[in-house]
Amino acid sequence: MSAELERPPLVADERTTLLGWLELQRRILRWKCEGLSDEDAHRVVLPTSPLMTMAGLIAHMRWVEHTWLEVLFLGGDKAQNPSFDKEQENADWRVEGRSLAELLAEYETQCERSDEIVAAASLDDVGRDTEFRSGGASLRWMLVHLVEETGRHAGHADIVRELLDGTKGYS
């Protein structure tokens, strides 16, 4: 296992543990994209799930981070987030004409923004969004959910990458 993919410390405080697991899953997602061409990043390998490409996964996870921390936790504007698009289902997965490098850069920037939001708050703070029930969850709950969702999609990325070119590794 790469040094960059090490698990968080076995004994640490709650914040360090939660953020360590979240960062590991984020790194796995980025790692699964290493060496992929744009063509492969957009190639459909699951005919029944045509939006689940490596590029689609990265775009979706960028907007997942935005949804939970900027919209639901901070109560920010959801208008720019395609996850809330009522006109087009799964709009946050749609990446036509977008390069993998561009999508990864946006994901990285969003993760940095998420980290800033988390650093400035207590795990006991609750979300400010009142439109959605989960907007009233604690930051702790939201982080556990982000670990779960990021980990689930890192597993999807592991499978998609193996179907693309046979590459396997720690996931």
Secondary structure, DSSP 8 states (H G I E B T S, - for coil): --GGG----SS--HHHHHHHHHHHHHHHHHHTTTT--HHHHT----TT-TT-SHHHHHHHHHHHHIIIIIIIIT----TT-GGG-SSSTTGGG--TT--HHHHHHHHHHHHHHHHHHHHTS-TT-B----SSGGGGSBHHHHHHHHHHHHHHHHHHHHHHHHHHH------
